Amino acid sequence: MKIKHAVMTGYLGRVADKFHEYHSARDIDERILCAKNIANADGIEIVYPAEFVNFNETVRLIKENGLAISAINLNVKSEKQWENGSFTNPNPTIRKEAVQELKRAMDIAYELGTDMVTCCPLIDGHNFNFEVDYLYQWEWLEEGIKEGASHRNDIKISLEYKLNESRNNNILADMGRTLYLCERVGLPNIGVTMDVGHSLMARETPAEVMTIAAKANRLFYMHFNDNDRYWDWDMVPGSVNFWDLLEVLYYLNKLDWNGWFSYDVMTRDGDIGETMNSSILNVKNTQKILEKIGLENIDNLIHNYSSAETFKFLIESLL
């Protein structure tokens, strides 16, 4: 398993919720410098179009600081034009613009030396019964993603699902729907971003659904964070659901998965850079714990079918 670790530049600046601002806004040069100074980060996941307002300047900053790009994160949700949806907007002109943005993100990814565009279509879905036409909405989603992904076959599109926010019910709410969309589109460069926190919110067992995506050859990218299974708090990995984190890493090792781990962690106290570095170290150290326990030992315990014995052994291994 060959892994590189990236931080999301969007979380290196302003951090706020509905009630409070925890960290003030930073310019893109400050966020890139912050990323460069995170000791255990190998690269960044950067947001398009928000962080490419001055395209040439952003590219210059990335290249001058020697930062690897894990993925271009396509954001088609925040601007006013997306208020009624992006890929599923009832207005065909807006849907076309979402597809064009996806194509632009793919071209930028190529220019910056990555083969990955991530996208979480959070503005696509519904809030109320009888608000949208589900038949049309799913058809528009399939058509838009297929047209965008067909733009070039050397760049992967990694779709990230989430139960809710911004919509009460997001159209890509769980792993099953996302894999169904991948199969409906039918292109090999369409896959899934496995966000551990989003899987927890969807009441999934992250390791289980992750292996299904991997068996379908659709596991493209990993996001690490944590939460209480009720809301997307973007907490430090392993701070709440440690056993889920350990199990995810166990199966990634079994799969011999290679790629990027990216961290979308919200810093509500302390230094942002230190929080991101601790997040990466938590995952790295959990990997060391896994190696100490031994993959073969876990294999044997699983096939012994005794959860009591399994957790007795696992906890004793931590002593």
C-alpha positions in Angstrom: 0.0 0.0 0.0 1.5 3.3 -1.2 -0.2 6.3 0.3 0.4 10.1 0.1 -1.4 12.6 2.4 -3.1 15.8 1.2 -4.8 18.7 3.1 -7.7 20.6 1.7 -6.7 24.2 1.2 -10.3 25.4 1.8 -9.9 24.4 5.5 -6.7 26.4 5.9 -8.5 29.7 5.9 -11.7 31.0 7.3 -13.5 28.5 9.5 -17.0 29.3 10.7 -20.5 27.9 11.3 -23.9 29.6 11.6 -23.1 31.1 14.9 -19.3 31.8 15.2 -16.2 32.4 13.2 -13.3 30.4 14.6 -10.5 31.5 12.1 -10.4 34.6 9.8 -10.1 34.5 6.1 -6.7 34.0 4.5 -5.6 34.8 1.0 -4.6 31.9 -1.3 -0.9 32.6 -0.8 -1.3 32.3 3.0 -3.2 29.0 2.7 -0.6 27.6 0.3 2.2 28.6 2.7 0.3 27.0 5.6 0.0 23.8 3.6 3.7 23.8 2.7 4.6 24.1 6.4 2.5 21.1 7.5 5.3 18.6 8.1 3.4 15.4 7.2 1.5 16.7 4.2 2.6 15.5 0.8 0.3 17.7 -1.2 -2.9 19.7 -1.4 -6.5 19.2 -2.7 -7.4 22.6 -4.1 -10.9 24.0 -4.9 -12.0 25.2 -8.3 -13.2 27.8 -9.1 -13.0 29.5 -5.7 -9.2 29.3 -5.3 -8.5 30.1 -9.0 -10.0 33.6 -9.1 -6.6 34.7 -10.4 -5.8 31.6 -12.3 -2.2 32.4 -13.3 -1.3 33.6 -9.8 -2.7 30.4 -8.1 -0.7 28.2 -10.6 2.4 30.2 -9.9 2.1 29.9 -6.2 1.5 26.1 -6.4 4.5 25.6 -8.6 6.9 27.9 -6.7 6.1 26.2 -3.5 6.7 22.8 -5.0 3.3 21.4 -3.9 1.9 18.2 -5.4 -1.8 18.3 -6.3 -3.8 15.3 -5.1 -7.0 16.5 -6.8 -8.9 19.4 -8.1 -12.0 19.8 -5.9 -14.9 21.0 -8.1 -17.3 23.2 -6.2 -20.6 23.7 -8.0 -22.7 24.7 -5.0 -21.7 27.9 -3.4 -22.4 30.6 -6.0 -25.9 32.1 -6.4 -26.3 30.5 -9.9 -26.4 27.0 -8.3 -29.3 27.9 -5.9 -31.7 25.4 -7.6 -29.1 22.8 -8.4 -26.0 22.3 -10.6 -26.1 19.1 -12.6 -29.8 18.7 -11.9 -30.9 22.4 -12.2 -34.2 22.6 -14.0 -32.6 25.3 -16.2 -30.7 23.6 -19.0 -28.4 26.6 -19.4 -27.3 26.2 -15.7 -26.9 22.4 -16.2 -24.7 23.0 -19.2 -22.5 25.5 -17.2 -22.1 22.8 -14.5 -20.8 20.4 -17.1 -18.5 23.0 -18.6 -17.1 23.6 -15.1 -16.4 19.9 -14.7 -14.6 19.9 -18.1 -12.5 23.0 -17.0 -11.6 21.3 -13.8 -10.4 18.3 -15.7 -8.2 20.5 -17.9 -6.7 22.2 -14.8 -6.0 18.9 -13.2 -4.0 17.8 -16.3 -2.1 21.1 -16.3 -1.2 20.7 -12.6 -0.1 17.1 -12.9 -2.9 15.2 -11.2 -5.3 12.7 -12.7 -8.1 13.4 -10.3 -11.1 15.7 -10.0 -13.3 15.3 -7.0 -16.9 16.6 -6.8 -19.5 16.5 -4.1 -22.8 17.7 -5.7 -24.2 19.0 -2.5 -26.7 21.4 -4.1 -28.4 18.6 -6.0 -31.3 16.9 -4.3 -34.5 18.1 -2.7 -35.9 19.6 0.6 -39.6 18.8 0.4 -42.0 16.2 -1.2 -43.3 17.2 -4.6 -40.5 19.8 -4.9 -38.6 18.2 -7.8 -39.3 15.6 -10.6 -37.2 12.7 -9.5 -37.3 11.1 -12.9 -35.9 14.1 -14.7 -33.5 14.9 -11.9 -31.7 11.6 -12.0 -31.7 11.6 -15.8 -30.0 15.1 -15.8 -27.4 13.9 -13.3 -26.5 10.9 -15.5 -26.3 13.0 -18.6 -24.2 15.7 -17.1 -21.7 13.5 -15.4 -21.4 11.3 -18.5 -20.8 14.3 -20.8 -18.3 15.8 -18.4 -16.4 12.6 -17.9 -16.3 12.0 -21.7 -14.3 15.2 -22.1 -11.0 13.3 -21.6 -10.2 9.8 -20.5 -6.9 10.6 -18.7 -8.6 12.3 -15.8 -10.7 10.5 -13.2 -14.0 12.0 -11.8 -14.4 10.9 -8.2 -17.9 11.6 -6.8 -18.4 12.2 -3.1 -21.7 11.3 -1.5 -23.3 12.9 1.6 -26.6 12.3 3.3 -27.7 15.9 3.5 -26.4 19.5 3.4 -27.0 21.7 1.4 -30.2 19.8 0.6 -32.3 18.1 3.3 -31.9 15.0 1.0 -28.9 15.0 -1.3 -29.3 13.1 -4.6 -26.0 11.2 -3.9 -26.7 10.3 -0.3 -24.9 7.0 0.1 -22.5 4.6 -1.4 -25.2 2.5 -3.1 -26.6 5.4 -5.1 -23.2 6.6 -6.0 -22.1 3.2 -7.3 -25.4 2.9 -9.2 -24.7 6.2 -10.9 -21.2 5.0 -11.8 -22.6 1.9 -13.4 -25.3 3.8 -15.2 -22.7 6.2 -16.7 -20.6 3.2 -17.5 -17.3 5.0 -18.1 -14.1 3.7 -16.4 -13.0 7.1 -15.2 -16.0 7.6 -12.9 -15.6 6.5 -9.3 -16.1 7.3 -5.7 -14.5 9.4 -3.1 -14.8 7.5 0.2 -15.4 10.1 2.9 -15.3 8.3 6.2 -17.4 10.9 7.9 -20.1 11.0 5.2 -20.3 7.2 5.4 -20.8 7.4 9.2 -23.6 10.0 8.7 -25.3 7.6 6.3 -25.3 4.9 9.0 -23.0 2.8 6.9 -20.1 0.7 8.1 -17.3 2.6 6.3 -15.0 -0.4 5.7 -17.9 -2.5 4.4 -19.1 -0.1 1.7 -15.5 0.9 0.8 -14.7 -2.7 0.0 -17.8 -2.9 -2.3 -16.6 0.2 -4.1 -13.1 -1.4 -4.4 -14.5 -4.7 -5.8 -16.4 -2.6 -8.4 -13.1 -0.9 -9.3 -14.7 2.5 -8.3 -12.7 3.4 -5.2 -10.7 6.4 -6.5 -10.0 8.6 -3.5 -10.1 8.8 0.3 -11.3 11.6 2.7 -10.5 11.2 6.4 -12.4 13.0 9.2 -14.7 11.9 12.1 -18.1 12.8 13.6 -20.8 11.5 15.9 -22.8 9.8 13.1 -25.5 12.5 13.2 -23.8 15.6 11.7 -20.7 16.3 9.5 -18.5 17.8 12.2 -15.3 17.2 10.3 -13.4 16.2 13.5 -9.9 14.8 13.8 -9.8 11.2 12.4 -10.0 8.6 15.1 -11.2 11.0 17.8 -14.7 9.4 18.0 -14.9 6.2 15.9 -11.5 4.7 16.3 -12.5 1.2 15.5 -14.0 2.2 12.2 -10.8 4.0 11.3 -8.8 0.9 12.2 -11.1 -1.3 10.1 -10.9 1.0 7.1 -7.1 0.9 7.2 -7.2 -2.9 7.7 -9.2 -3.4 4.5 -7.2 -0.8 2.5 -4.1 -2.9 3.4 -5.8 -6.1 2.4 -6.8 -4.4 -0.9 -3.2 -3.1 -1.3 -4.9 0.2 -2.3 -2.6 3.0 -3.6 -3.5 6.6 -3.8 -4.1 9.8 -1.8 -5.6 10.2 1.7 -7.0 13.7 1.9 -8.1 15.5 5.1 -11.1 17.8 5.4 -10.9 18.6 9.0 -12.5 21.7 10.6 -10.3 23.4 13.2 -12.5 25.0 15.8 -9.8 25.4 18.4 -6.0 25.7 18.2 -3.8 26.2 15.2 -5.1 25.0 11.8 -1.7 23.7 10.6 -1.2 21.8 13.8 -4.7 20.3 13.6 -4.1 19.1 10.0 -0.7 17.7 10.9 -2.2 15.8 13.9 -4.9 14.4 11.7 -2.4 13.0 9.3 -0.3 11.6 12.2 -3.5 10.0 13.7 -4.0 8.0 10.6 -0.3 7.1 10.2 -0.1 6.0 13.9 -3.3 4.0 13.5 -1.6 2.2 10.6 1.3 1.5 13.0 -1.1 0.1 15.6 -2.6 -2.1 12.9 0.8 -3.4 12.0 1.5 -4.0 15.7 -1.7 -6.0 16.0 -1.0 -7.9 12.8 -3.2 -8.2 9.8 -2.9 -12.0 9.9 -4.1 -12.0 13.5 -7.1 -10.0 12.6 -7.8 -12.3 9.6 -7.8 -15.3 12.0 -10.1 -13.5 14.5 -12.6 -12.5 11.8 -12.8 -16.1 10.6 -13.2 -17.4 14.1 -16.6 -15.6 14.3 -16.3 -14.6 17.9 -16.6 -10.8 18.4 -16.0 -11.1 22.1 -12.6 -12.8 21.5 -11.8 -10.4 18.7 -12.2 -7.3 20.9 -10.5 -8.9 23.8 -7.5 -9.5 21.6 -7.7 -6.0 20.0 -7.8 -4.2 23.3 -5.1 -6.3 24.9 -2.9 -5.5 21.9 -3.1 -1.8 22.8 -1.7 -2.4 26.3 
